[in-house]
């Protein structure tokens, strides 16, 4: 079975290499599988749980243990998400994504807003070779993910993206809103390859503030120590609450490739492919959550998604 049609060997082998300071290339430590869903299906917590029941049914058929985590009266998580880019989407057109996210509890921001900077590419080596490490005081976290998505034009297959991410607290830098691309390149040196100028500034993409409604559904156990928490999310426009896009996702973490046992990979594959078919009425093909935000005003930026 080819890589385009299976998840049995989803993560390519990384060739040895290093960054300019001698640090070895970052390697993938997460497999995150995502299915983009029609947003109009999510109208209440009950509708999230309806999808959770479907997940449980498919898991059982695929011999995957599923432990639901939702409790009666539990409130969805609410997060605010915004993207920043130049007027002509220079970041996104070159496979970069710059995002700020903050969690809300009982109507108020909880914790420090989080800045996430990504380089996303269909080729592992290209994603790994790009050094995303920022020039910020304090700590930051690298999260390198293999992302499994359905094929763009039909159900029952898989395409891979490799997302090389770094995240840190907003308090470690000045807010990026309104910053010039030249200023950003001091924060993220890898952006120097874009020949940034002081005249190019970043602003909210399509002036959109996204309100994310997220419900944790449970934990999938693929055996051999491979588990993955799963959730469903709705993105809607802040203000008029217009639904934008939905998503189901589950993520497994591993320190070494050999921890992701072949039998667990096969179960992961069967579950992912089967869920696409079972949830056909829910699925929206050919995009990502980020892609939906970028195309809100009819624009068609180029990307590696």
Helices and strands as residue ranges (DSSP letters): G 3-5, E 30-37, G 39-41, H 45-61, E 65-68, E 77-85, H 90-93, E 96-105, E 108-121, H 124-129, E 141-149, E 159-169, G 170-172, H 181-187, G 189-194, E 203-204, G 205-207, E 210-221, E 227-237, E 243-253, G 257-259, H 262-278, H 289-294
